[in-house]
């Protein structure tokens, strides 16, 4: 029977990299980003419509996988976010679904 410290485990990082970059994982990540975007657009304050129209998904490469980011491109995105927390709340609500 193994005692504490007697077991050594080695992971094949290349194997995990291939899984994290697979089409299936990317699809799951894109679907999650779509849910966040939909929640953000539903909760976005509409004064001129520019903030809501500026919300979109961007694809980025991280160290071990491709990620999808929900970003705001309107010049006042940071101001709206600091006052209302639309993107933060959208992220939390999409995780519950």
Kinemage of the C-alpha trace (Angstrom):
@kinemage 1
@onewidth
@group {chain A} dominant
@subgroup {mainchain}
@vectorlist {calphas} color= white
{ca unk a 1} P 0.000 0.000 0.000
{ca unk a 2} L 1.344 3.423 -0.955
{ca unk a 3} L 2.238 5.823 1.784
{ca unk a 4} L 2.212 9.611 1.567
{ca unk a 5} L 4.782 10.679 -0.984
{ca unk a 6} L 5.335 7.183 -2.411
{ca unk a 7} L 3.221 7.749 -5.527
{ca unk a 8} L 4.555 9.693 -8.475
{ca unk a 9} L 2.222 10.738 -11.264
{ca unk a 10} L 3.303 12.201 -14.568
{ca unk a 11} L 0.868 13.827 -16.983
{ca unk a 12} L 1.323 14.022 -20.715
{ca unk a 13} L 0.883 17.767 -21.220
{ca unk a 14} L 0.654 17.360 -24.999
{ca unk a 15} L -2.358 15.102 -24.593
{ca unk a 16} L -4.173 17.648 -22.432
{ca unk a 17} L -3.190 20.457 -24.814
{ca unk a 18} L -4.768 18.556 -27.707
{ca unk a 19} L -7.980 18.043 -25.733
{ca unk a 20} L -8.206 21.693 -24.685
{ca unk a 21} L -7.710 22.822 -28.293
{ca unk a 22} L -10.176 20.313 -29.739
{ca unk a 23} L -13.266 21.391 -31.660
{ca unk a 24} L -15.548 20.007 -28.949
{ca unk a 25} L -13.983 22.069 -26.167
{ca unk a 26} L -13.904 25.161 -28.375
{ca unk a 27} L -17.595 24.652 -29.122
{ca unk a 28} L -18.402 24.455 -25.404
{ca unk a 29} L -16.424 27.631 -24.760
{ca unk a 30} L -18.074 29.462 -27.666
{ca unk a 31} L -21.528 28.389 -26.417
{ca unk a 32} L -20.715 29.739 -22.952
{ca unk a 33} L -19.584 33.051 -24.458
{ca unk a 34} L -22.819 33.239 -26.468
{ca unk a 35} L -24.841 32.802 -23.242
{ca unk a 36} L -22.862 35.572 -21.539
{ca unk a 37} L -23.300 37.865 -24.551
{ca unk a 38} L -27.057 37.233 -24.666
{ca unk a 39} L -27.398 37.952 -20.933
{ca unk a 40} L -25.301 41.120 -21.242
{ca unk a 41} L -27.345 42.411 -24.169
{ca unk a 42} L -30.590 41.658 -22.336
{ca unk a 43} L -29.436 43.625 -19.281
{ca unk a 44} L -27.630 46.441 -21.096
{ca unk a 45} L -28.910 49.939 -20.408
{ca unk a 46} L -30.150 51.592 -23.586
{ca unk a 47} L -29.755 55.333 -23.831
{ca unk a 48} L -28.317 55.592 -27.330
{ca unk a 49} L -27.895 51.871 -28.068
{ca unk a 50} L -24.161 52.251 -28.690
{ca unk a 51} L -23.099 50.302 -25.591
{ca unk a 52} L -25.360 47.364 -26.431
{ca unk a 53} L -24.318 47.413 -30.100
{ca unk a 54} L -20.656 47.388 -29.049
{ca unk a 55} L -20.895 44.105 -27.134
{ca unk a 56} L -19.336 41.198 -29.031
{ca unk a 57} L -17.294 38.002 -28.772
{ca unk a 58} L -13.580 37.906 -29.550
{ca unk a 59} L -11.469 34.780 -30.011
{ca unk a 60} L -8.049 34.735 -28.322
{ca unk a 61} L -5.274 32.205 -27.873
{ca unk a 62} L -4.226 31.408 -24.315
{ca unk a 63} L -1.320 29.232 -23.229
{ca unk a 64} L -3.207 25.939 -23.297
{ca unk a 65} L -6.418 26.640 -25.218
{ca unk a 66} L -8.461 28.960 -27.357
{ca unk a 67} L -10.712 31.253 -25.344
{ca unk a 68} L -13.695 33.414 -26.240
{ca unk a 69} L -14.048 36.797 -24.584
{ca unk a 70} L -17.163 38.928 -24.325
{ca unk a 71} L -15.987 42.501 -24.773
{ca unk a 72} L -17.441 45.951 -25.166
{ca unk a 73} L -16.082 48.127 -27.962
{ca unk a 74} L -18.001 51.347 -27.302
{ca unk a 75} L -15.876 54.139 -25.833
{ca unk a 76} L -18.035 54.279 -22.688
{ca unk a 77} L -18.008 50.550 -21.925
{ca unk a 78} L -15.783 50.930 -18.852
{ca unk a 79} L -17.985 53.721 -17.492
{ca unk a 80} L -21.184 51.710 -17.964
{ca unk a 81} L -19.565 48.609 -16.475
{ca unk a 82} L -18.271 50.518 -13.443
{ca unk a 83} L -21.731 51.897 -12.744
{ca unk a 84} L -23.932 48.917 -13.551
{ca unk a 85} L -21.758 45.772 -13.707
{ca unk a 86} L -23.599 44.420 -16.751
{ca unk a 87} L -20.814 42.111 -17.941
{ca unk a 88} L -19.985 40.866 -14.444
{ca unk a 89} L -23.623 39.988 -13.749
{ca unk a 90} L -24.001 38.386 -17.196
{ca unk a 91} L -21.004 36.165 -16.501
{ca unk a 92} L -22.432 35.066 -13.151
{ca unk a 93} L -25.911 34.416 -14.558
{ca unk a 94} L -24.606 32.387 -17.517
{ca unk a 95} L -22.736 30.113 -15.110
{ca unk a 96} L -25.978 29.231 -13.368
{ca unk a 97} L -27.728 28.126 -16.565
